[in-house]
Amino acid sequence: MKKVDIIEARLNHAEMLAPDMRAVDVAEIRATYNVEPLEALRASVKAASFASTCFINNEPICMFGVSPVKVIDGTGNILENVGAPWMLATNGFYRYVKSFISYNGKYIEKMLELYPILMNYVDERNIAAKRWLKRSGFKIYAPEPWGVLNMPFHRFEKRREGF
């Protein structure tokens, strides 16, 4: 039986996850910010309204959370009730993906309680993440250049019911 522990993320968890980060996540953070995994994990935890680390059988497999962002809508208004959900995972994630996904809805709902709009970008090359986002009820938009490398990314979004 798999032992799943999802706890509040700590900066030292970043040091555990960074050396074994999935290649797809490394490529995405380099295309977005041009930083290394450890820096991306630390910055994500520091900026987050909440962040968690998932351990399965005492192995850290991913860190995820939501951070506040300000977005300018199509009419020039600043939306301040937007959260950017994120997740960075290790190669061990592939062994436990089904175990992790069973907790998926609970944490998306927690994010939507904090922010009625969840929005971020996913690398066009990250096929599994796009599939997971669609299954989780996120709307995925056409790719557009984004990040420091101006690579194709999809904006994704989910809104609290009634918002």
The 8 nearest C-alpha neighbors of each residue, nearest first, counted from 0:
[[1, 2, 56, 3, 55, 98, 95, 57],
 [2, 0, 56, 3, 55, 98, 95, 57],
 [1, 3, 56, 55, 0, 4, 57, 54],
 [4, 2, 55, 54, 1, 56, 5, 53],
 [5, 3, 54, 53, 6, 55, 2, 57],
 [6, 4, 53, 52, 54, 51, 3, 7],
 [7, 5, 51, 52, 8, 4, 53, 54],
 [6, 8, 51, 50, 52, 9, 5, 49],
 [9, 7, 51, 52, 50, 6, 12, 10],
 [10, 8, 12, 11, 7, 44, 13, 52],
 [9, 11, 12, 13, 41, 8, 44, 14],
 [10, 12, 13, 14, 9, 15, 8, 41],
 [11, 13, 15, 10, 14, 9, 16, 8],
 [14, 12, 16, 11, 15, 10, 40, 17],
 [13, 15, 11, 12, 17, 16, 37, 10],
 [16, 14, 12, 13, 17, 11, 18, 59],
 [15, 17, 13, 14, 19, 18, 89, 20],
 [16, 18, 37, 36, 20, 19, 14, 13],
 [19, 17, 16, 20, 15, 14, 36, 37],
 [20, 18, 89, 17, 16, 90, 21, 15],
 [21, 19, 89, 17, 88, 18, 90, 16],
 [20, 22, 89, 90, 24, 23, 88, 25],
 [21, 23, 25, 24, 26, 20, 90, 27],
 [22, 24, 26, 21, 25, 27, 125, 124],
 [25, 23, 27, 21, 26, 22, 87, 28],
 [24, 26, 22, 28, 27, 23, 29, 36],
 [27, 25, 23, 29, 24, 28, 30, 22],
 [28, 26, 24, 30, 25, 29, 122, 31],
 [29, 27, 31, 25, 30, 32, 26, 24],
 [28, 30, 33, 26, 34, 31, 27, 32],
 [31, 29, 27, 148, 28, 33, 146, 32],
 [30, 32, 146, 28, 147, 29, 27, 33],
 [31, 33, 29, 34, 28, 147, 30, 146],
 [34, 32, 29, 30, 31, 28, 147, 35],
 [35, 33, 29, 32, 38, 39, 28, 36],
 [34, 36, 38, 37, 39, 29, 33, 25],
 [37, 35, 39, 17, 38, 40, 25, 34],
 [38, 36, 17, 40, 39, 35, 13, 41],
 [37, 39, 41, 36, 40, 35, 42, 34],
 [40, 38, 36, 42, 37, 41, 43, 35],
 [41, 39, 43, 37, 13, 42, 38, 36],
 [40, 42, 38, 44, 43, 39, 10, 13],
 [41, 43, 45, 39, 40, 44, 38, 46],
 [44, 42, 40, 46, 41, 45, 39, 47],
 [43, 45, 47, 41, 42, 46, 50, 40],
 [44, 46, 42, 43, 47, 41, 10, 48],
 [47, 45, 43, 44, 66, 42, 48, 67],
 [48, 46, 66, 49, 44, 65, 45, 50],
 [49, 47, 66, 65, 46, 67, 50, 64],
 [48, 50, 47, 64, 65, 51, 66, 7],
 [49, 51, 64, 8, 63, 47, 44, 7],
 [52, 50, 8, 7, 6, 63, 62, 64],
 [51, 53, 62, 8, 6, 5, 61, 7],
 [54, 52, 5, 61, 4, 60, 59, 62],
 [53, 55, 59, 58, 4, 57, 60, 3],
 [54, 56, 3, 57, 58, 2, 4, 1],
 [55, 57, 2, 58, 1, 54, 3, 4],
 [58, 56, 55, 54, 59, 2, 4, 3],
 [57, 59, 54, 55, 56, 60, 91, 53],
 [60, 58, 54, 53, 61, 16, 57, 55],
 [59, 61, 92, 89, 91, 88, 54, 53],
 [62, 60, 88, 53, 87, 52, 89, 59],
 [61, 63, 52, 87, 51, 86, 53, 88],
 [64, 62, 86, 85, 51, 50, 87, 52],
 [63, 65, 50, 49, 85, 84, 51, 47],
 [64, 66, 84, 83, 47, 82, 48, 49],
 [65, 67, 47, 83, 48, 82, 46, 68],
 [68, 66, 82, 81, 83, 48, 65, 69],
 [69, 67, 81, 82, 70, 83, 66, 79],
 [70, 68, 79, 78, 77, 81, 71, 67],
 [69, 71, 78, 77, 72, 68, 79, 81],
 [70, 72, 77, 76, 75, 78, 73, 69],
 [71, 73, 75, 76, 74, 70, 77, 78],
 [72, 74, 75, 71, 76, 77, 70, 78],
 [75, 73, 72, 76, 71, 77, 78, 70],
 [74, 76, 72, 71, 73, 77, 70, 78],
 [77, 75, 71, 72, 74, 78, 73, 70],
 [76, 78, 71, 70, 79, 72, 69, 75],
 [79, 77, 70, 69, 80, 71, 76, 81],
 [78, 80, 69, 81, 77, 68, 70, 67],
 [79, 81, 114, 78, 115, 116, 82, 69],
 [82, 80, 116, 114, 79, 68, 117, 67],
 [81, 83, 67, 117, 66, 114, 68, 65],
 [82, 84, 118, 119, 66, 65, 117, 67],
 [85, 83, 65, 64, 82, 117, 119, 66],
 [86, 84, 63, 64, 65, 83, 87, 119],
 [85, 87, 63, 62, 88, 64, 61, 84],
 [86, 88, 62, 61, 24, 63, 85, 89],
 [89, 87, 61, 60, 20, 21, 92, 62],
 [90, 88, 20, 21, 19, 91, 60, 92],
 [89, 91, 21, 92, 93, 20, 19, 88],
 [92, 90, 89, 93, 94, 60, 95, 88],
 [91, 93, 60, 95, 90, 94, 89, 96],
 [92, 94, 91, 96, 95, 90, 89, 97],
 [95, 93, 92, 91, 96, 90, 97, 98],
 [96, 94, 92, 98, 93, 97, 99, 91],
 [95, 97, 99, 93, 98, 92, 94, 100],
 [98, 96, 100, 99, 95, 101, 94, 93],
 [97, 99, 95, 96, 101, 100, 102, 3],
 [98, 100, 96, 101, 97, 102, 95, 103],
 [101, 99, 103, 97, 102, 98, 96, 104],
 [100, 102, 99, 103, 98, 97, 104, 96],
 [103, 101, 100, 99, 105, 104, 106, 98],
 [104, 102, 100, 101, 105, 106, 107, 99],
 [103, 105, 107, 106, 102, 108, 135, 101],
 [106, 104, 108, 103, 107, 102, 109, 101],
 [107, 105, 109, 108, 104, 103, 110, 102],
 [106, 108, 110, 104, 109, 105, 111, 103],
 [109, 107, 111, 106, 105, 110, 104, 112],
 [108, 110, 106, 112, 107, 111, 105, 113],
 [111, 109, 107, 113, 108, 112, 114, 106],
 [110, 112, 114, 108, 115, 113, 109, 159],
 [111, 113, 109, 110, 114, 108, 115, 159],
 [114, 112, 110, 111, 109, 115, 82, 48],
 [113, 115, 111, 116, 81, 80, 82, 112],
 [116, 114, 159, 111, 158, 80, 162, 112],
 [117, 115, 158, 81, 114, 157, 82, 159],
 [118, 116, 82, 157, 156, 83, 81, 158],
 [119, 117, 156, 83, 155, 82, 116, 157],
 [118, 120, 83, 155, 154, 84, 156, 121],
 [121, 119, 154, 153, 155, 152, 122, 118],
 [122, 120, 153, 152, 123, 154, 119, 125],
 [121, 123, 152, 124, 125, 27, 153, 151],
 [122, 124, 152, 125, 151, 153, 121, 142],
 [125, 123, 122, 126, 23, 152, 151, 121],
 [126, 124, 122, 128, 123, 127, 23, 129],
 [125, 127, 129, 128, 124, 130, 123, 122],
 [128, 126, 130, 129, 125, 131, 132, 124],
 [129, 127, 131, 130, 125, 126, 132, 121],
 [128, 130, 132, 126, 131, 127, 133, 125],
 [129, 131, 127, 133, 128, 132, 126, 134],
 [132, 130, 128, 134, 129, 133, 135, 127],
 [131, 133, 135, 129, 137, 134, 130, 128],
 [134, 132, 137, 130, 136, 135, 131, 129],
 [135, 133, 131, 136, 132, 130, 137, 129],
 [136, 134, 132, 133, 137, 131, 104, 103],
 [135, 137, 133, 134, 132, 138, 157, 156],
 [138, 136, 157, 133, 156, 132, 135, 155],
 [137, 139, 156, 155, 157, 140, 133, 136],
 [140, 138, 155, 154, 137, 153, 156, 141],
 [139, 141, 154, 153, 155, 142, 138, 156],
 [142, 140, 153, 143, 139, 154, 152, 151],
 [143, 141, 153, 152, 151, 140, 123, 144],
 [142, 144, 151, 152, 145, 153, 141, 150],
 [145, 143, 151, 149, 150, 152, 142, 146],
 [146, 144, 149, 150, 152, 151, 143, 147],
 [147, 145, 31, 149, 148, 30, 32, 150],
 [146, 148, 31, 149, 32, 30, 33, 145],
 [147, 149, 30, 146, 150, 31, 145, 33],
 [150, 148, 145, 144, 146, 147, 151, 30],
 [149, 151, 144, 148, 145, 152, 30, 146],
 [152, 150, 144, 143, 142, 123, 145, 122],
 [153, 151, 122, 142, 123, 121, 143, 145],
 [154, 152, 142, 121, 120, 140, 141, 155],
 [153, 155, 120, 140, 119, 139, 121, 152],
 [156, 154, 139, 138, 118, 119, 120, 137],
 [155, 157, 118, 138, 137, 117, 139, 158],
 [156, 158, 137, 117, 116, 138, 118, 136],
 [159, 157, 116, 115, 160, 117, 162, 156],
 [158, 160, 115, 162, 111, 161, 116, 157],
 [159, 161, 162, 158, 115, 111, 157, 116],
 [162, 160, 159, 158, 115, 116, 157, 111],
 [161, 159, 160, 158, 115, 116, 157, 114]]
